[in-house]
């Protein structure tokens, strides 16, 4: 059957998006997607986004920094993966670079070493070459730099 599409006034949509952005940091792309799913016309979308920016509900730099800290601390992603995901969200190169400075270098290396050691201890593989490949693939997928990954793999598995 035909389902009635819900429609919103600009004020209703603005309120809804204020809550959406207040609940969790959002990037422009996510907000545009949300407005599109609400069937808002492009002119209304632009008006709402300007409102969200002016009232600080939407801030690309703040989003990038929060995203970076979260993905690093919770998911243990490396800088390469974080930068890639931010680019996918259309975050400017400047804001990506600013966000990556949020990660302390000593903490970065410490997290990397812990992650690599935990993974190597959890691998059941007996063939050292396969084991090394599994470790390398795992760390590269998580976005850690090549030189760190290969150095660590050679150090842990020989």
QUIFENNOR-V670651 format. One record per run of one state. SS is the DSSP state (a for helix, b for strand, c for the rest). FROM is the first residue (numbers start at 1). LEN is the number of residues. If there is no record, write none. Layout:
BEGIN
ss=SS from=FROM len=LEN
ss=SS from=FROM len=LEN
END
This chain:
BEGIN
ss=c from=1 len=9
ss=a from=10 len=14
ss=c from=24 len=4
ss=a from=28 len=10
ss=c from=38 len=4
ss=a from=42 len=13
ss=c from=55 len=5
ss=a from=60 len=14
ss=c from=74 len=5
ss=a from=79 len=10
ss=c from=89 len=4
ss=a from=93 len=8
ss=c from=101 len=4
ss=a from=105 len=18
ss=c from=123 len=5
ss=a from=128 len=14
ss=c from=142 len=4
ss=a from=146 len=11
ss=c from=157 len=2
END
